[in-house]
Each structure stands twice: as C-alpha cells, then as structure tokens.
C-alpha cells in the first residue's frame, strides 16, 4: 500500500472514533447541563446520574482512542492544534477530570450538602465542556 492510503485510513479511523465520542458523550453532557432543570429533587438528580453511570466511562475511552490516534497518525497536526488551543484543551482536560470526580465522589458521603456540591460541579463541568469543545473545535 502507498503511504497516502495509510494517511487516508488513519484519517477515517480517527474521524470515526472522534465522531463516536461526540455522539455518545452528548448524552452525558446533556444530563449534566440539564441536571438542575430536569432534576428538581434529590431523587430525580440521582436517577439522571444513574442513567449515565453505566456508559460514561466507555464514552471517555472513545475520546482517549481518538486523541491517541491523532497523536500517533498525525503528530504535526496534533502539535499545531494543541499549541494553538493550549488553554482551551487544558481546560477541557480539567473539566473532564472534574466531571468524572463529581460522579464518583457524589456517592461517598450521605450528606445532602456533599451531594449538592458534587451535583453543582457535575453541572458546571458539563456546561463548560460543551462550550470549550465549541471553542477548541
């Protein structure tokens, strides 16, 4: 095979994986953004977060695979994109971390204040992720 075929195959692979992440993570982002709009009570917010619980880790794998594929297949594109959007992509990374931490820490203590704090972190990090993905992409 010619090198240009490999470039095309990698481009298609990375595009499919990143599109898969965008489609599947939209559910998680929507749940976080609408957490306080749709979930008026503690029980409703618990149901919303329980709905995304089984799939949100899998959705992050799509992002890691897409980012890894981008680094491996197109290092110059990755380097120029990351240097140009360094602040936005660093904030994306922090919001992804905060969103994951908020989902895990929410259930560690049975205090209503503790749960409310992590619900707010989940809502804010999901909202900022949507905005930052728009800025970075």
C-alpha positions in Angstrom: 0.0 0.0 0.0 1.1 3.5 -0.7 1.7 5.9 2.2 -1.2 8.1 1.1 -3.6 5.1 1.6 -2.4 4.8 5.2 -2.9 8.5 5.8 -6.5 8.2 4.4 -7.2 5.1 6.5 -5.9 6.8 9.7 -7.9 9.9 8.9 -11.1 7.9 8.5 -10.3 5.9 11.7 -9.7 8.9 13.8 -12.7 10.7 12.4 -15.0 7.8 13.1 -13.7 7.4 16.7 -14.0 11.1 17.5 -17.4 11.3 15.9 -18.4 8.3 18.0 -17.3 10.2 21.1 -19.2 13.3 20.1 -22.4 11.4 19.5 -22.2 9.2 22.6 -20.9 11.9 25.0 -23.7 14.2 24.0 -26.0 12.2 26.3 -23.6 12.7 29.2 -23.2 16.4 28.5 -26.9 16.9 28.2 -27.5 15.0 31.5 -25.0 17.3 33.3 -26.2 20.5 31.7 -29.9 19.8 32.5 -29.2 18.2 35.9 -30.9 21.0 37.9 -33.5 21.8 35.2 -34.8 18.3 34.9 -33.9 17.0 38.3 -35.9 19.1 40.8 -35.5 16.7 43.7 -32.5 14.7 45.1 -34.1 11.5 43.8 -34.6 12.9 40.3 -31.0 14.0 40.2 -29.9 10.6 41.4 -31.9 9.0 38.6 -30.3 11.2 35.9 -26.8 10.4 37.1 -27.7 6.7 37.4 -28.8 6.7 33.8 -25.4 7.8 32.5 -23.4 5.7 35.1 -23.0 2.5 33.1 -21.9 4.3 29.9 -19.9 7.4 30.8 -16.6 5.5 31.3 -17.0 3.9 28.0 -17.6 7.2 26.3 -14.3 8.6 27.7 -12.5 5.6 26.1 -13.7 6.9 22.6 -12.0 10.3 23.4 -8.8 8.6 24.5 -8.7 6.4 21.5 -9.3 9.4 19.2 -6.7 11.5 20.8 -4.2 8.7 20.8 -4.9 8.0 17.2 -4.4 11.7 16.4 -1.1 11.8 18.2 0.2 8.6 16.5 -1.1 9.2 13.0 -0.8 13.0 12.6 1.8 14.3 15.1 2.3 17.6 13.3 -1.5 18.3 13.2 -1.7 17.4 16.9 1.3 19.6 17.8 -0.1 22.6 15.9 -3.6 22.2 17.2 -2.5 21.7 20.8 -0.2 24.7 20.7 -2.8 26.9 19.2 -5.6 25.9 21.6 -3.5 25.1 24.6 -5.6 27.0 27.1 -8.9 25.6 25.8 -7.7 22.0 25.6 -6.1 22.2 29.1 -9.5 23.4 30.4 -11.2 20.6 28.6 -8.9 18.1 30.3 -9.7 19.7 33.7 -13.4 19.7 33.1 -13.3 16.0 32.1 -11.4 15.3 35.3 -13.9 17.3 37.4 -16.9 15.6 35.7 -15.5 12.1 36.5 -14.6 13.0 40.0 -18.0 14.5 40.7 -19.8 11.3 39.5 -17.6 9.2 41.8 -17.4 11.4 44.9 -21.1 12.1 45.0 -21.9 8.7 46.5 -19.1 8.7 49.1 -20.9 10.6 51.8 -24.6 10.6 52.6 -24.8 14.3 53.4 -27.2 16.4 51.3 -24.7 19.3 51.2 -21.9 17.0 49.9 -24.2 15.6 47.2 -25.4 19.1 46.2 -21.8 20.3 45.9 -20.8 17.5 43.6 -24.1 17.9 41.6 -23.1 21.6 41.0 -19.6 20.5 40.0 -21.0 18.0 37.6 -23.4 20.6 36.1 -20.8 23.3 35.7 -18.1 21.0 34.3 -20.6 19.5 31.8 -21.7 23.0 30.7 -18.1 24.3 30.4 -17.1 21.2 28.4 -19.8 21.9 25.8 -18.6 25.5 25.5 -14.9 24.5 25.4 -15.5 21.8 22.8 -17.1 24.6 20.7 -14.0 26.8 21.2 -11.4 24.1 20.6 -13.1 22.5 17.6 
